[in-house]
Amino acid sequence: MNARGAMGRYGETLAARRLTGAGMTVLERNWRCGRIGEIDIVARDGDVLVVCEVKTRRGGAFEHPMAAVTPDKAERLRRLAERWI
């Protein structure tokens, strides 16, 4: 695994710990659906399904995390969530 992949895995591990610490149950990590894509983390918060896109950055200027989720990416995540259900 290259450094970028290792950084991504590290971020996903931190995110999963954070969700678990907040009382959520992590159901899946790195769930793939053919060529459509991958959901980084699927979790449950009570009766609510939580689909997480994890972005890990080394530093630099702060950018709101939602800035990394384009409308196309949001639509792809929605389609993936429908397939996961």
C-alpha positions as CSV (number, residue, x, y, z in Angstrom):
1,M,0.0,0.0,0.0
2,N,1.4,3.4,-0.9
3,A,1.5,6.4,1.5
4,R,-1.7,7.9,0.2
5,G,-3.6,4.6,0.7
6,A,-2.1,4.2,4.2
7,M,-3.2,7.8,5.0
8,G,-6.7,7.0,3.8
9,R,-7.0,3.8,5.8
10,Y,-5.7,5.7,8.9
11,G,-8.4,8.3,8.4
12,E,-11.1,5.7,8.0
13,T,-9.9,3.9,11.2
14,L,-10.1,7.2,13.1
15,A,-13.6,8.0,11.7
16,A,-14.8,4.5,12.7
17,R,-13.5,4.9,16.2
18,R,-15.2,8.4,16.4
19,L,-18.5,7.0,15.3
20,T,-18.3,4.0,17.7
21,G,-17.3,6.4,20.5
22,A,-20.4,8.5,19.7
23,G,-22.5,5.4,20.3
24,M,-23.0,4.3,16.7
25,T,-22.6,0.8,15.4
26,V,-20.3,0.4,12.4
27,L,-21.9,-2.1,10.0
28,E,-19.5,-2.1,7.0
29,R,-16.2,-0.6,6.0
30,N,-15.1,-0.1,2.4
31,W,-18.2,-1.6,0.9
32,R,-17.9,-1.9,-2.8
33,C,-20.7,-2.2,-5.4
34,G,-19.2,-3.1,-8.8
35,R,-18.2,-0.2,-10.8
36,I,-20.4,2.3,-9.1
37,G,-18.0,2.9,-6.3
38,E,-17.4,2.4,-2.6
39,I,-18.9,3.5,0.7
40,D,-16.1,4.2,3.2
41,I,-18.3,3.5,6.3
42,V,-21.9,2.4,6.8
43,A,-23.0,2.8,10.4
44,R,-26.3,2.8,12.4
45,D,-27.3,5.5,14.8
46,G,-30.4,4.1,16.5
47,D,-32.9,3.7,13.6
48,V,-30.9,5.9,11.2
49,L,-28.5,4.6,8.6
50,V,-25.4,6.7,8.3
51,V,-23.3,6.6,5.1
52,C,-19.8,8.2,5.6
53,E,-17.4,9.5,3.0
54,V,-14.0,9.9,4.8
55,K,-11.5,12.4,3.6
56,T,-8.1,12.5,5.2
57,R,-5.8,15.5,4.7
58,R,-2.3,16.1,6.0
59,G,-2.6,19.7,6.7
60,G,-2.6,23.0,4.9
61,A,-5.4,25.4,4.8
62,F,-8.6,24.3,6.5
63,E,-11.5,23.5,4.1
64,H,-14.9,22.5,5.2
65,P,-15.3,18.7,4.7
66,M,-18.4,19.1,2.7
67,A,-16.4,21.1,0.1
68,A,-14.8,17.7,-0.9
69,V,-18.2,16.2,-1.7
70,T,-19.3,17.4,-5.1
71,P,-22.9,17.0,-6.3
72,D,-21.8,14.1,-8.5
73,K,-20.1,12.4,-5.5
74,A,-23.2,13.0,-3.3
75,E,-25.4,11.4,-6.0
76,R,-23.1,8.4,-6.3
77,L,-23.2,8.0,-2.5
78,R,-27.0,8.1,-2.6
79,R,-27.1,5.4,-5.3
80,L,-24.7,3.3,-3.3
81,A,-26.7,3.7,-0.1
82,E,-29.9,2.5,-2.0
83,R,-28.0,-0.6,-3.2
84,W,-26.7,-1.3,0.3
85,I,-30.2,-1.2,1.7
